[in-house]
């Protein structure tokens, strides 16, 4: 058998498929690179985070609800967090952990017409306040909950 010929045909077929997919417009064109805000994910305080997100001081709001979020997390490496925003025109929801090495854990964009609710898992190094930061109609709203951690997840 001629293995060189097989390899050439296999590579050529993959290249042809890749070319067709790109021509159809199904490949992303650097969307992740354009939306990545490295400065925001390097912050150590709420004020620094708001500055990096180009926002003003957030307003406390009871319209941001934590669900399926424990009062005590047995393992800081996998802390379940659930957040629902009842703030009208919610655009994004961010999760911030006060005593983590980097305060901002995640940011989720909420497309118009969808329910502003999310559930995920985060890492926590120690007992800390967790902030749900909601951007709605260009303004920021925040609510917090203290979560006690028995076993740290950020190198603790």
Beta strands, then each sheet from edge to edge (+ up, - down):
strand 1: 59-60
strand 2: 64-67
strand 3: 72-73
strand 4: 79-85
strand 5: 90-97
strand 6: 104-109
strand 7: 117-122
strand 8: 128-136
strand 9: 139-149
sheet 1: 1+ 9+ 3+
sheet 2: 1+ 9+ 8- 5+ 6-
sheet 3: 2+ 4- 7+
end
